[in-house]
Structures are given as structure tokens and as C-alpha cells.
């Protein structure tokens, strides 16, 4: 039986340079008082996924009375999907910053760009200022029965490998 989406992925390899870039971007944007989103794309080989591309979609950064958010419009999502298809890449994760604690909000659940089962959503706290190498970030995996489900620290350690 063919595995569902990305559910069979047991290891995600992320280059350290991508993590460093994300933190710098989140901190720069955070100094302006905004959240920011990035995407990890690459290729799967059996149970392993290698992140080969870090994408910063064009996004509108928003500050409203309800809080902070970002918005990626349909045209940009279509552009990214075309690029992924043309190059035989897949998205494995979205990663975004929060101004304080790391958690998956209702908006994060409802407006996720990752929609493939087994995909990941990573939330970095404090715009990345109080965190390093995803140590205090929250990790969620999209599961068929439970939707966005927080991963335990042991699950994260087993799944995510930052490579040099």
C-alpha cells in the first residue's frame, strides 16, 4: 500500500545554514514587530526527507487589534506550487515566528500552507531571540485522525536532524 502523503517520513534533514537564515530573518522582522513565514522544500528518499530549499514566500505582514499575522495570497501559492511541481520538489514544513510563546494558534491551524498529511509546522518563540537551533520551538505534524498534533520532545529529536 502506498504511504499517505508524508506520513512515512521518519527523518527530516535540515541544513544548519537554513536554520541560521530563518532566525536572522525572524529577528529582523521581529524588530519591526511582525511575524514571518518560511517554507522548507526538498526531496524524499524512502523514509528520509532532505530539505534542499528554503523559501520565503511573498507575504503581507499584518498587525491588527486581534494580533499579528501574515498572509500569502493565492497567486503566490500558485507560483510556489508550479515551481515545486516543475522541479519535482515537495514541501515538508512551514516555519513561522511568534512574538512570545511557541504554540499553534487557531489561525495557524486554519490557514496552514502545508496541507499534506505528515507535513510539519514549526513555531519559533520570541521572534527567534530567545531560541537557538529550534530548541524551544513547538513542532506540529498534520495527522489524518487528529489534524495538527504537537510532537513530544522525543519525537522531535528522532525526526529532525540539523546537518552541517
Secondary structure, 3 states (H helix, E strand, C coil): CCCCCCCCCCEEEEEHHHHHHHHHHHHHHHHCCCCCEEEEEEEEECCEEEEEEEECCCCEEEEECCEEEEECCHHHHHHHHHHHHHCCCEEEEEEEECCCCCCCCHHHHHCCCCCCCCCEEEEEHHHHCCCCCCCCCEEEEEECCCEEEECCHHHHHHHEEEEC
